[in-house]
Amino acid sequence: MVVVEDSLASRPEAGTDTRVSGRRVFQLLLDTALAGLLVYVVWAVLDGLGPTGVFRFVRAGDQDVLRIPHLSAEGGGWASVLDAAIAPLVLILVFVIVPARTGRTPMMVLFGLRVLHTDGTRVSAYQHLVRNLLLFLDTLGGGLVGLLIMVFSRHRQRIGDHVTATMVVRDVRGLTPTGS
């Protein structure tokens, strides 16, 4: 069992205010929108490099053609395939690599939040990966599951935070966590 107060009390610079549930909800929405925007930009660039696709639907023996700009099915399908391969990499960049290096996602900077281990030290890339893979559990019921767990958790932790012994705290401006 990890005693959060004792370990964080000796490191006040690490930040101990975990009453940030509302900020976390909006931070997650905006980080997800940012990741979606990055994927869209990559897709638009790739799609611009290839031909526009044509989707075909067959009805009662007659063939109807539906042209949809920016979506590729025939001829330009390589752009969609590349984008589908790049999309998870963008999500890993936004939710794992950047936070592993800085302790925060891009929108956590905006909302003044930071992810820390419950002992106040820096969170590893593996912990960021696991906590974000478990995000799908928190989003069950339109996010109600994660929100309820976070609100009723002593340190406002969602499922991924509980599993990886992490927590999101109000960031203390200008200070960075130390540790492993």
N, C-alpha and C positions, 0 to 999 in steps of 0.2 A: 504494500500500500504506500503510495506517495503522499507525503504531507506537504501540500503546496504552500501553506502559509509560512511554515518554518524555513523552507528552502528559499522562498522568495523574499522573506523578511530580511534575510542577510544580504540581499541584492536588490535594494530599492530601485536602482537604475534600470533594472530589467522591466519594470512596469508590472503592476499587480491588478489593475482595474480591468476586470473581465466583463463588466456590465456594458457590453457593446453589441447586444443581439440585433438591435435595429440597424446599426451601421453595417453589421455583417450581412444582413439580408440584401441591402442595397449594394454593398460591395460585390457580393456574388453575382447579382443581376448585371451590374456594369462590367465586371470582369468577363462574364459569359458573353455579353454583347461585344466587348472588345475582341475576344477570341473569334466570335462570329464575323466581325468586321474584317479581321485579318484574313480569315479563311475566304471571305468574299473577295477581297482584293487579290489574293493569290489566284482564285478561280477566274476573276475577270481578266487578269493578265494572261493566264494560260488559255482561256477561252478566246481571247483576242488574237492569240497566235495560231489558232486552228479554225477550221470552217464551222459555221453554225450547223447544229444537228437537225435532223428531221425525225420526228416520231411518227410512226405509222400505226393506224388503228384499222382493223378490218371489220366491216359491218355488213352482214347479209350478203356476203360474196363480193361486195364492192369495196374498193380500197380508198379510204379517205386519208389525206395527208394533213397533218397538223404541224405547222412550222412554229417552233418556240425559240426565240432568240436567246442566246446565252446558255442553252442547255444542249448537251451533245449526246446523241445516240448513235448516229451513223456518220462516219467520216471523221468527226472531231472528238470521238469518244475518249481519246487519249488524255485530253485536258480534264475531263471529269474523273477519269481514273487516277491521274496524278493528284488532283485536288482531294479526292477521297483518301489518298495515301498521306497527303500533307496535313489534312485537318487534325488528325490525332497528334501530330508533331506540334502544331500550333497550340493545342490544348496543353500538351506537356510543357511547352515553353512558358505559357502564361501561368499555369497552376503548379508547376513543379520546378523548372529550372530557375526562373526569375526568383521565386520565393526561397529556393535553396541558397541562392547567392546573397539575397538582400534581406530575407526574413519577411518579405511582403510581396503580394501580387501588385500589379500596377495600380489597381483601384484601392488597395489597402493604404497606399501612400496618400491618396486623395482623402480617405476617411480617417487617417491617423491610426491605423491598426498595424499590428505585428503578430506573427505566429512565433510562439516560444514553446520549448519543452516545459513540462510542468515544474521542472527544477530551475527554470530561468535561463537555460542554455539554448544555443542555436539548434534549430531543427534540421535534421539531415534530409538529403534529397529523397531517400527511401521513405522517410516518414511523410514527406509532402506527397509522394506518389500514393502511398497507402491511404492517407487521409482523404485524398481527392478521388481515388477509386471508390471509396465508400460513400462518396457524395450522393451516389444514386439512391442509397437507402434513405438519406435525409430528404430527398426530393419526392419520396413517395407521398401520395395524397396531396399533390400540388405543393409540396414543401412543408406541409403541416407536421409530418413526423419529425423532421429535423428541427423545426421551430419549437415544437413542444418539448423535445428532448433538451434543446438548448436552454429554453426558458426555465425548465424545472431542474436543470443541472446546477450544482453548486457554483461551478466556475464557468457557466454558460458554454459548455462544450457540446458539440454535436457528436454523432456516432463516430466519425473518423477521428475526432480529437480524443475521445475516450479510448479508442483502440490503440492510438499511437502515442498516448500520454502527452498531447499537445494542448495548447489553449491559445486563444486570440485575445490579446490585451490592447488597451489603449496605448499607442506608441508614445514613448517619452522622446520628444523632439531632440534630434542631434546626438542621441546615444544609440549605440548598436550593441546587441547582445554579445557576450563573450562565451567561450566554452568550446566544447568539442565540435 
